[in-house]
Amino acid sequence: MSASKSPPSVYPDLAGKVALVTGSSRGIGAETARYLAANRVKVVINGRQAEAVERVVAEINASGGAAIERQLGVVSLLFAFAGGDGKPEPIEQLTEERWDAVMAGNLKSKFFTVKTFLPGMQRHGAGSIVLMCSAGGRAPSEASLAYSSAQAGVAMLTRNLAQQLGKTGVRVNAIAPSTVMNDKIRRYMPEDQQRSLAASYAVPRLGEPADVAAAALFLSSDASSWITGIVLDVAGGKVML
C-alpha cells in the first residue's frame, strides 16, 4: 500500500461494500481510502484535483485494491472528509463572505453529501456515515472563528443525524483530529516548532493520517455496531471530553 502502514485491524464485514471518501486525493482521506481498499472495500476516490485523484486510484489498484472515480453500486460507507482552511484570522478581519465560504466548505458541504447518499442507505436499511470534525471545534484554539464554529456545527450535525437515523439502520459518527502531519506542515512548519507542538500533547507526537484512518475503519465496521452519535477525538490527548 505505497508508503502507508498496513491496516492495524482487518474487518471482514467491510469486504465487498462500496465506500465514498470525499477529499480522498491526499492526506487523511487518501489514507482512509487505502485502508478501506486493503479491507476489500470498493472505494470511490473524490477530490478537486484530477491528477491527485488519479494517482491515488492507480496506487490502490496497483496494490490489489479496488478504487474508482465514480459511483459503483449503492454507497453504504460514507466518509464526508472534505473541508479545511482553518488558518488563524481575527474577527476584525473576518468578512461575511469569508465566513460564508468557510461554513459552506466545512459544514454545508457535509449536509449536502449526507443528503445525497442517505436515501440509498435507507432503502437497504443499513449504512455508516463518518463525518470529519476537528479539535478546533471541540475546544478554543487559534483556528479562525468561522472554521471552529463550522466544526462545532459538524459535531451537532453528527448527534442530530444519529438520533434521527438510528432506527433506519444508519449510524452516524464523527472524528475530530488535532494536528496531523501533511505536506503543508512539512513544508511550512519548522522542525523545532513541530517538536515543540508534539511535546504539548499527552501522547507527545503529532498525528499521522494512519491514526485517523484506523479510527474511521473502526467506526464504519460492525465492531462499532452499537456506537452512534459520538465525536471521537483522535488528538493525542489534546482534547479530553
N, C-alpha and C positions, 0 to 999 in steps of 0.2 A: 504494500500500500504506500508507495512512494517513500517519503522520509517519515511518514506517520508511524506511531506505535500501533501494534496490533490491538484491537479492542480488548480491554481487560475482562470483559464478560461476553458470553455468547447467549443470545436469547432466541431459542428455536422457534418461538411463537411468531417472530417477526418475518420469518422466511416466506417469500412469495408475495408479501404485501407491497403496496405502492405508496411511496412517500414523496412529498414535495417539500423541499427545503428552500425557502426564499432567502436570497442573499448568500447563496452557496457557491459563489465563484471564487471565494478566498476565505481565509481565516476560520472562524468558528463554524460558519455554515459549511464550508468545504470539508472540514474535518468531520463534521457530523455526517455529511453525505458519504464519506469514505467508511466511517464506522457502520453506517446502515448497509452499505453495499457488502461489507465483509460479513454481515449477518444475512446475506442473500435477499436483501430488500431491493426492489426495483426503484431507483431513485431518480426523481425529476430534478435536474440542476437548473437553478434560476439565478439570473443576475443581469446587470445592466451592460456589462462589457462582454461582447460576444467572444473575444479571444480568450478571456479568463474562463468563461463558461466551457468553451470547447476544450480547454486544457484540462479542466477537472474531469469532464466526461471521458476524454481519452485516457487519462490516468487511471480512472476507476475501471474502465473496460479492459485496459491492458492488464490490470491486476486480477481479472477474472470476475469482477462485479458487473452489475447492470446499471448503467446510468444513461439517461436520455435528456433531451432538451425540451420535450413536450410531454403532455399528459399521456399516460398509458394505463387505461382502466380507471377504476374508482380509487381516488386517493383516500386511504384510511389512516395514514400517519401524516399529520400536517405540522410543519415546523415553521412558524412565522418569525423569521430571524432578521429580516432586512430592517435597517434603521441605522442610527448613529448620529454623529455630528453634535457631540456634547461639549465642544470647546467652551472654556470659561468666557462669560460675557456679562458684564454688569447690567443691571436693569436699566440704568440710564442710557445705555447704548442699544438696548434690545427694542427693535421696531415691531410694529404689529405684523408686518409682512414676514419678518424673520420668525416671530412666534408661530404664525400660521404654518409656515413651511416646516418647522421642526415638529410641530404637533402632527401635521399630515404625514411626515415621513416615519414617525415613530409610533403613533397611536392610531390615527385614522386608517393608515395602510393595513394595520393588523385587523381592524374591524372589517374592512372590505375583503381581506384574504379569508378570514373565517367565514364570512357571509357567503363567499363564492363556493367554498368546498364543503360546507356543512351539510347541504341537502343530500349529497351522495352518502355521507356517513350515516345520516338519519334514516335513509332508505334501507341501509344494510344493518341498522341497529347496533353499530359499533364504530369506534374511532378514537383516536388520541390526538389531541392538539397541544402543542408546546409553544408558548409564546416567549420571545426574548424580552426580558426586562433588563434592569441594570441596578448595580449598587447605588447609582446616582438617584434612583427613585425610591430607595429604601431608607436612606439617611442623608442628612445635609452633606453637601460636598462642594467642590469648586466647579462642578458642571453647571452649564447655563440653566437659568430658571426655566426656560422653555423645555429643555431636554429633561431635567429632573421631574418637572410636572408631568410631562408626557409619560415618563417611565412609571411614575406613581399611578397614572391612569391605567397603564398596562396591568399593574398588579390588581386594581379593582375590576378591570375588564375580565381578568382571569377568574376572579372569585364569582362574579355575577354569571359569567358563562357556565362555569362549573355547576352552579346552583340550578340554572335553567336546564342544562342538558344532561345531567346525570341520569335521569330516568329514561333517556332515549338511548343509553349505551355509549354516550360520548363523554370522555374525560377531558378536562382542560387544566393544564398546569403551566407554570412559567419558571424560567431560570433567570437569576439575577447575578451575573458575573461582576466581579470587580476588575481590576486592570489585568488584561490578558495580553500576552506577547503577540505582536503582529508586526507587519512591515513598517508601519508608521512609528511605532515605539523604537524599533531597532534603528530607524533612520534619524529620528529627531530627538530622542531622549538619550543623553549621555549615559555611559555605563555606570558612572558613580551615582547618578540620580536614580537609575534603575535599582542599584544595590540599596540605596537609602530607602526607596519606596518599598522594596521587598522586605526590608528589616522592620517595617512598621506593621506587618501582618502577624497575626498569631502563629500562622504557618509561614515562616519567613522566606517566601519566594513569590514571584509573580506567577499569575496563572498561565496555563498553556491551553490552546484550543482543545487538546485532548481531554482536559479536565471537564470542559463544558459538554463535549461530545458524549463522554461516558455518562454524564448525568442525563442528557437528552435521551439516550437509548434506554436507560432505566425507566424514565417517566413515560416512555412510549410502549413499554413492554408489559406483559402480563405480570411481571414481578412487582409492578406497582398498581395492580388492578383495583385496589381499594384506596387509592390515593387520587384525589382530585381537589382543585381549588387552592393548591399551595404555590408559594413562590419559593423556590429552592435557591438559597444564597450560596453560590459557588464562588466564594470570596476570600478564602484563606483565613476566615475568622474576622475579617474587617467589619462585617455586619453580623450581629448575633441577635436575632429577634425570637 
